[in-house]
Amino acid sequence: MGEWKEYKLGDIVVLNYGKALKENNRVQGNIPVYSSAGLTGWHNEPLVNSKGIIIGRKGTIGKVYLTDKPFYCIDTAYYVLPNDEVYDSKFLYYLLSTLGLEHLNEDSAVPGLNRNTAYDQDVLLPPLPEQKSIASILNSLDDKIDLLHRQNKTLEELAETLFRQWFVVEAEAGWEEKTISDVIEVRDGTHDSPKPKEAGYFLITSKHLKAEGIDFNNAYKISEDDYISINKRSKVNKNDILFSMIGTLGLIYYVQDEPDYAIKNIGLFKSSQKPEFAKFLYLLLKSPLGKRFIYESADGSTQEYISLGSLRDFEFKYPGNSILKEFDKTVIPFFEKIFSNDTQIRTLIRLRDTLLPKLMSGEVRVEN
């Protein structure tokens, strides 16, 4: 196995500036458009006619994205072109993600990543064959994670199709109009700000709810006393539903296992009080009716929010207990498979995130 060599990042890569592309100047096509926040749309002409790496420069700084096809990089990001004689692009993508570029902000107004500061970061580079072997290991884990996410998306779409068939296409005129609070309690998390602790229980806020689940990586922990205090009014149980009610509205999380975290500024539908209602409610919130409710209930000028009263007053046609139980039995297999996939995803992410720094530092070596 060859020797690893130490470089400055600027010795091996060029951070190229993206180019402005306003929304009204984009022509719909199949070319991905990247900003500092990642994939932000599509265009008909690439700025870069090859694969490449994108790095957040302004706003969401230091985030790293990889594309295997021609792309357009706008001016809030840098891009890195392939250089097959020096580095494997996938290896470089993983290497860049370990450098902590997101912590190198030097602008007090809008976060910014200075190119010279990035160039000054120390990196270790193994020989190309070992780079490819390392990238192959990490990429195989990411491919499996992506496959499971896509399976879950398909399963959710199937469940949504069944919901539409049962409760829209075949809806009965005699079904009673109810609000959610007629069926279950609707609460929210604490409004306090408990102090962070080194050990304890995670405190989850609306910003930690993501389309793919809960982002524990960016959450902090609180003491057991604070956890117990919050849970006196906002205890999350299996079969409850969490709802982001501040910032990015309407992100929904179905709790399929017994949780060990507390919540802050999150809507809490206590569907554990009526488990046969839980999957129906989850799909109702994700349905066109739910999306319209979110749009019409949004308030706030600087930061959007939905009030707890609005969540409680969400009206819908209640199909009755017997139909709810029958529907619940029909969609249980979809939700169980999603839960199983989510468990695998978390395991694979932990494995990848454990291996990543060890592979990038040479602590763990791989045969070429």
C-alpha positions as CSV (number, residue, x, y, z in Angstrom):
1,M,0.0,0.0,0.0
2,G,1.3,3.4,-0.9
3,E,2.1,6.4,1.3
4,W,-0.4,9.1,2.3
5,K,0.8,12.6,1.7
6,E,-0.2,15.8,3.4
7,Y,-1.3,18.9,1.4
8,K,-3.1,22.1,1.7
9,L,-6.5,21.9,0.0
10,G,-5.4,24.7,-2.4
11,D,-2.6,22.4,-3.6
12,I,-4.9,19.9,-5.1
13,V,-8.2,21.7,-6.0
14,V,-9.5,24.9,-7.6
15,L,-12.7,26.3,-6.1
16,N,-14.4,27.9,-9.1
17,Y,-17.1,30.5,-8.6
18,G,-20.6,29.7,-9.8
19,K,-22.6,32.1,-12.0
20,A,-25.8,34.0,-11.2
21,L,-29.0,32.5,-12.7
22,K,-32.2,34.1,-11.6
23,E,-35.4,32.2,-11.4
24,N,-37.0,34.1,-14.3
25,N,-34.0,33.3,-16.5
26,R,-34.2,29.6,-16.1
27,V,-35.6,27.5,-18.9
28,Q,-37.1,24.2,-17.8
29,G,-34.8,21.3,-18.7
30,N,-33.0,18.3,-17.3
31,I,-29.8,20.1,-16.1
32,P,-29.7,20.3,-12.2
33,V,-29.1,23.7,-10.7
34,Y,-27.1,23.8,-7.5
35,S,-26.8,26.6,-4.9
36,S,-25.2,26.6,-1.4
37,A,-28.4,24.8,-0.2
38,G,-28.1,22.0,-2.8
39,L,-30.3,21.1,-5.7
40,T,-32.6,24.1,-6.2
41,G,-34.1,23.6,-9.6
42,W,-33.5,22.7,-13.3
43,H,-32.3,24.5,-16.4
44,N,-31.8,23.6,-20.0
45,E,-28.1,24.5,-20.3
46,P,-25.2,23.5,-18.0
47,L,-22.5,25.8,-16.6
48,V,-20.3,22.8,-16.2
49,N,-20.2,20.1,-18.9
50,S,-18.9,17.3,-16.6
51,K,-19.5,15.7,-13.2
52,G,-18.4,17.9,-10.3
53,I,-18.5,18.8,-6.6
54,I,-20.5,21.8,-5.3
55,I,-19.5,23.6,-2.0
56,G,-21.7,26.2,-0.3
57,R,-20.0,29.7,-0.4
58,K,-22.8,32.1,0.8
59,G,-25.6,31.4,3.2
60,T,-25.4,27.6,3.8
61,I,-21.6,27.5,3.8
62,G,-19.4,24.5,3.6
63,K,-22.1,22.0,2.6
64,V,-20.8,19.6,0.0
65,Y,-22.8,18.0,-2.9
66,L,-21.8,15.6,-5.6
67,T,-23.3,15.2,-9.1
68,D,-22.3,12.7,-11.8
69,K,-23.8,14.7,-14.6
70,P,-23.4,18.2,-16.2
71,F,-24.8,20.9,-13.9
72,Y,-25.3,24.6,-13.3
73,C,-23.7,26.1,-10.2
74,I,-25.1,29.5,-9.2
75,D,-23.0,32.2,-7.5
76,T,-23.7,31.2,-3.9
77,A,-21.5,28.2,-4.3
78,Y,-18.1,27.0,-5.5
79,Y,-17.6,24.1,-7.8
80,V,-14.7,21.7,-8.2
81,L,-14.0,20.0,-11.6
82,P,-12.6,16.4,-11.9
83,N,-8.9,15.9,-11.9
84,D,-8.4,12.1,-12.4
85,E,-4.6,12.3,-12.1
86,V,-4.8,13.8,-8.6
87,Y,-8.0,12.7,-6.9
88,D,-11.0,10.5,-7.3
89,S,-14.0,12.8,-7.3
90,K,-16.1,10.6,-5.0
91,F,-13.2,10.3,-2.6
92,L,-12.7,14.1,-2.6
93,Y,-16.4,14.6,-1.9
94,Y,-16.2,12.5,1.2
95,L,-12.9,14.1,2.2
96,L,-14.4,17.6,1.9
97,S,-17.3,16.7,4.1
98,T,-14.9,15.9,7.0
99,L,-13.0,19.3,6.9
100,G,-15.5,21.3,8.9
101,L,-15.9,23.9,6.1
102,E,-19.3,24.9,7.6
103,H,-17.5,26.3,10.6
104,L,-15.2,28.7,8.7
105,N,-17.6,31.6,8.4
106,E,-15.8,35.0,8.2
107,D,-18.8,37.2,7.4
108,S,-20.9,38.8,10.2
109,A,-23.9,39.6,8.0
110,V,-24.5,36.7,5.6
111,P,-22.4,33.6,6.4
112,G,-19.6,33.3,3.9
113,L,-16.7,30.8,3.1
114,N,-13.6,32.6,2.0
115,R,-11.8,30.7,-0.7
116,N,-8.3,31.3,0.7
117,T,-9.4,30.1,4.1
118,A,-10.7,26.9,2.5
119,Y,-7.5,26.5,0.5
120,D,-5.5,26.7,3.8
121,Q,-7.1,23.5,5.3
122,D,-4.8,20.5,5.8
123,V,-5.7,17.3,4.0
124,L,-4.3,13.8,3.7
125,L,-4.3,12.2,0.3
126,P,-3.7,8.5,-0.3
127,P,-2.6,7.1,-3.6
128,L,-5.4,7.0,-6.3
129,P,-6.1,3.2,-6.1
130,E,-6.7,3.5,-2.3
131,Q,-8.8,6.6,-2.9
132,K,-11.1,4.6,-5.2
133,S,-11.3,1.7,-2.7
134,I,-12.3,4.1,0.1
135,A,-14.8,5.9,-2.0
136,S,-16.3,2.5,-3.1
137,I,-17.0,1.5,0.5
138,L,-18.6,4.7,1.5
139,N,-20.5,5.0,-1.8
140,S,-22.0,1.5,-1.4
141,L,-23.4,2.5,2.0
142,D,-24.8,5.7,0.5
143,D,-26.4,3.8,-2.3
144,K,-28.1,1.4,0.1
145,I,-29.4,4.4,2.2
146,D,-30.7,6.0,-1.0
147,L,-32.4,2.8,-2.1
148,L,-34.2,2.5,1.2
149,H,-35.3,6.1,1.1
150,R,-36.7,5.5,-2.4
151,Q,-38.5,2.4,-1.2
152,N,-40.1,4.4,1.6
153,K,-41.2,7.1,-0.9
154,T,-42.9,4.4,-3.0
155,L,-44.5,2.8,0.0
156,E,-45.8,6.2,1.2
157,E,-47.2,6.9,-2.3
158,L,-49.0,3.6,-2.3
159,A,-50.5,4.3,1.2
160,E,-51.5,7.8,-0.1
161,T,-53.2,6.2,-3.1
162,L,-55.2,3.9,-0.9
163,F,-56.2,6.9,1.4
164,R,-57.4,8.8,-1.7
165,Q,-59.4,5.8,-2.9
166,W,-61.1,5.2,0.5
167,F,-61.7,8.7,1.7
168,V,-61.9,10.9,-1.4
169,V,-63.1,8.8,-4.4
170,E,-65.4,6.6,-2.3
171,A,-66.3,9.1,0.5
172,E,-69.8,8.9,1.7
173,A,-72.0,12.0,1.9
174,G,-73.2,11.1,5.4
175,W,-69.9,11.1,7.1
176,E,-69.8,13.5,10.0
177,E,-67.7,16.7,9.9
178,K,-65.3,16.8,12.8
179,T,-62.2,18.6,14.0
180,I,-59.1,16.8,15.0
181,S,-59.6,17.8,18.6
182,D,-63.0,16.2,18.6
183,V,-61.2,12.8,18.2
184,I,-57.8,13.2,20.0
185,E,-55.9,15.8,22.0
186,V,-53.7,18.3,20.1
187,R,-50.8,19.8,22.1
188,D,-47.4,21.4,21.4
189,G,-44.0,21.1,22.9
190,T,-42.4,23.4,25.5
191,H,-41.9,27.0,24.8
192,D,-39.0,27.2,27.3
193,S,-35.3,26.9,26.4
194,P,-33.6,24.3,28.7
195,K,-29.9,24.5,29.0
196,P,-27.8,22.1,26.8
197,K,-26.1,19.2,28.6
198,E,-23.3,16.9,27.7
199,A,-25.5,13.9,28.4
200,G,-29.2,13.4,28.7
201,Y,-32.2,13.5,26.3
202,F,-32.5,15.1,22.9
203,L,-34.6,18.2,22.6
204,I,-36.3,18.2,19.2
205,T,-37.6,21.5,17.6
206,S,-39.4,22.2,14.3
207,K,-36.0,22.7,12.6
208,H,-35.1,19.1,13.4
209,L,-38.0,17.7,11.5
210,K,-36.9,16.9,8.0
211,A,-38.7,15.2,5.1
212,E,-36.7,12.0,5.8
213,G,-37.3,12.0,9.5
214,I,-35.8,13.6,12.7
215,D,-32.3,15.1,12.4
216,F,-30.7,14.2,15.7
217,N,-27.2,15.3,14.6
218,N,-28.0,19.0,15.0
219,A,-30.1,18.6,18.2
220,Y,-28.7,19.2,21.7
221,K,-29.4,17.2,24.9
222,I,-31.1,18.4,28.1
223,S,-31.1,17.1,31.6
224,E,-33.3,14.4,33.0
225,D,-35.1,16.9,35.2
226,D,-35.9,19.2,32.2
227,Y,-37.0,16.1,30.2
228,I,-39.4,15.0,32.9
229,S,-40.7,18.6,33.3
230,I,-41.4,19.0,29.6
231,N,-43.1,15.6,29.3
232,K,-45.6,16.5,32.0
233,R,-47.6,18.3,29.2
234,S,-45.9,17.3,26.0
235,K,-45.0,13.6,26.3
236,V,-44.5,11.9,22.9
237,N,-45.7,8.3,22.6
238,K,-45.6,5.6,20.0
239,N,-48.3,6.3,17.3
240,D,-48.3,10.1,18.0
241,I,-47.7,12.5,15.1
242,L,-45.3,15.4,15.2
243,F,-45.9,18.5,13.0
244,S,-43.5,21.4,12.3
245,M,-45.5,24.6,13.2
246,I,-42.8,27.2,12.9
247,G,-40.4,27.9,10.0
248,T,-40.8,25.2,7.4
249,L,-44.4,24.4,8.0
250,G,-46.1,21.0,7.7
251,L,-43.2,18.5,8.0
252,I,-44.8,15.5,9.5
253,Y,-43.3,12.6,11.4
254,Y,-45.2,9.4,12.4
255,V,-43.7,8.1,15.7
256,Q,-43.5,4.3,15.2
257,D,-41.4,3.4,18.3
258,E,-41.3,4.5,21.9
259,P,-39.3,7.8,21.8
260,D,-36.7,9.1,24.3
261,Y,-36.7,12.8,23.4
262,A,-38.6,15.9,24.3
263,I,-40.1,18.5,21.9
264,K,-40.2,22.3,21.7
265,N,-42.4,24.4,19.4
266,I,-43.7,21.3,17.6
267,G,-47.3,20.3,17.1
268,L,-48.2,17.1,18.9
269,F,-51.2,15.1,17.7
270,K,-51.9,12.5,20.4
271,S,-53.1,9.9,18.1
272,S,-51.7,7.3,20.5
273,Q,-55.0,7.9,22.3
274,K,-56.7,6.3,19.3
275,P,-54.1,4.2,17.4
276,E,-56.5,3.2,14.6
277,F,-56.8,6.9,13.8
278,A,-53.0,7.5,13.6
279,K,-52.3,6.3,10.1
280,F,-55.5,7.9,8.7
281,L,-54.5,11.2,10.4
282,Y,-50.9,11.0,9.1
283,L,-52.1,10.5,5.5
284,L,-54.8,13.2,5.9
285,L,-52.2,15.8,6.9
286,K,-50.1,14.8,3.8
287,S,-53.1,14.9,1.5
288,P,-54.2,17.8,-0.7
289,L,-56.7,18.7,2.0
290,G,-53.9,18.8,4.6
291,K,-51.7,20.9,2.3
292,R,-54.4,23.3,1.7
293,F,-55.0,23.6,5.4
294,I,-51.3,24.4,6.0
295,Y,-51.4,27.0,3.3
296,E,-54.6,28.7,4.6
297,S,-53.6,28.5,8.3
298,A,-50.0,30.0,7.9
299,D,-49.5,33.3,9.7
300,G,-46.6,35.5,10.6
301,S,-44.5,38.0,8.5
302,T,-40.9,37.4,9.5
303,Q,-41.3,33.7,10.3
304,E,-44.3,31.7,9.3
305,Y,-46.2,29.7,12.0
306,I,-49.4,27.8,12.5
307,S,-51.2,28.3,15.8
308,L,-52.1,25.4,18.1
309,G,-55.7,26.5,17.8
310,S,-55.6,26.1,14.1
311,L,-54.2,22.5,14.4
312,R,-57.0,21.7,16.8
313,D,-59.7,23.2,14.5
314,F,-58.7,21.3,11.3
315,E,-61.9,20.0,9.9
316,F,-62.4,16.8,8.0
317,K,-65.0,14.1,7.2
318,Y,-64.9,11.4,9.9
319,P,-65.6,8.0,8.3
320,G,-66.4,6.2,11.6
321,N,-64.6,3.7,13.8
322,S,-65.2,0.5,11.8
323,I,-63.9,2.0,8.5
324,L,-60.9,3.5,10.4
325,K,-60.0,0.1,11.8
326,E,-60.4,-1.6,8.5
327,F,-58.2,1.0,6.8
328,D,-55.6,0.7,9.5
329,K,-55.3,-3.0,9.0
330,T,-54.9,-2.5,5.2
331,V,-52.0,0.0,5.5
332,I,-50.2,-1.5,8.5
333,P,-47.8,-3.5,6.2
334,F,-46.7,-0.4,4.4
335,F,-45.9,1.4,7.6
336,E,-44.2,-1.6,9.1
337,K,-41.9,-1.9,6.1
338,I,-41.2,1.9,6.2
339,F,-40.3,1.6,9.9
340,S,-38.0,-1.4,9.2
341,N,-36.3,0.5,6.4
342,D,-35.9,3.6,8.7
343,T,-34.2,1.4,11.3
344,Q,-31.8,0.1,8.6
345,I,-31.2,3.6,7.4
346,R,-30.2,4.8,10.9
347,T,-27.8,1.8,11.3
348,L,-26.2,2.5,7.9
349,I,-25.8,6.2,8.6
350,R,-24.1,5.5,12.0
351,L,-21.8,3.0,10.3
352,R,-20.9,5.4,7.5
353,D,-20.4,8.3,9.9
354,T,-18.2,6.2,12.1
355,L,-16.1,4.9,9.2
356,L,-15.8,8.2,7.4
357,P,-13.3,10.1,9.6
358,K,-11.3,6.8,10.2
359,L,-11.0,6.1,6.5
360,M,-10.2,9.8,5.7
361,S,-7.4,9.9,8.3
362,G,-5.8,6.6,7.4
363,E,-6.7,5.1,10.8
364,V,-8.6,2.4,8.9
365,R,-6.9,1.2,5.7
366,V,-8.4,-0.7,2.9
367,E,-6.7,-3.1,0.4
368,N,-6.6,-1.8,-3.2
